C-alpha cells in the first residue's frame, strides 16, 4: 500500500507487526513521488541491484514470553443465591498460559465459575461464556487455583464469577488474582 501524508511525504507499507496489546502496527518506508521504494532511505544502492542489502542493518523485533501477574479484585458476597462479578476481566489476548488464584476468608463456601468473553464486560450475559465446570471455594482460608486449557478454551478476556448458595456468607471476602505467561513485543536496543 502506498500512502501520502499531508506534508508531501509518501510511504510504502513493508508489512505489519503485532503490538504489545495485540494491535496491528504498520511498518513503512519512505517512497519516491511515483510510489516506488526510495532506496536511499534504507541505505540501498538501487532497488534492482543484487548488492542492495549489503551492509544494511535491519532492526530485529522479537516476541518473547513474559510472566504477568495482576490482582483482579475483591468480592464481598453477602446475599444468598446470587452471582457476583468482577469489575474487569483479565486481558488474555496474547496469553500462552493462564492461572486464576482465589483466596477466601468467607465463613461459608461459595461456587466459582471461570468465564470468557470477547470484550472486557464481566456482566454481559449475552457475550459471557462459561469455561469448564463450577468449582467450590472452601470457607475460612480456602484457596484454589484454576488453570485454563487455552488450546480449547481461549477467549480474549477471562475472569471468574462467584455464586453463593442458599446459605450466604456473613463475613470475609474473596481475593482474585491472575498469573499469565503471555507474548510481549521486545525491541532490542538501537532498533526502530
C-alpha positions, 0 to 999 in steps of 0.5 A, a space after each residue: 500500500 502506498 500512502 501520502 501524508 499531508 506534508 508531501 511525504 509518501 510511504 510504502 507499507 513493508 508489512 505489519 507487526 503485532 503490538 504489545 496489546 495485540 494491535 496491528 502496527 504498520 511498518 513503512 518506508 519512505 517512497 519516491 513521488 511515483 510510489 516506488 521504494 526510495 532506496 536511499 532511505 534504507 541505505 540501498 544502492 538501487 532497488 534492482 541491484 543484487 548488492 542492495 542489502 549489503 551492509 544494511 542493518 535491519 532492526 530485529 523485533 522479537 516476541 518473547 514470553 513474559 510472566 504477568 501477574 495482576 490482582 483482579 479484585 475483591 468480592 464481598 458476597 453477602 446475599 444468598 443465591 446470587 452471582 457476583 462479578 468482577 469489575 474487569 476481566 483479565 486481558 488474555 489476548 496474547 496469553 500462552 498460559 493462564 492461572 486464576 488464584 482465589 483466596 477466601 476468608 468467607 465463613 461459608 463456601 461459595 461456587 466459582 465459575 471461570 468465564 470468557 468473553 470477547 470484550 472486557 464486560 464481566 456482566 454481559 450475559 449475552 457475550 459471557 461464556 462459561 469455561 469448564 465446570 463450577 468449582 467450590 471455594 472452601 470457607 475460612 482460608 480456602 484457596 484454589 487455583 484454576 488453570 485454563 486449557 487455552 488450546 480449547 478454551 481461549 477467549 480474549 478476556 477471562 475472569 471468574 464469577 462467584 455464586 453463593 448458595 442458599 446459605 450466604 456468607 456473613 463475613 470475609 471476602 474473596 481475593 482474585 488474582 491472575 498469573 499469565 505467561 503471555 507474548 510481549 513485543 521486545 525491541 532490542 536496543 538501537 532498533 526502530 
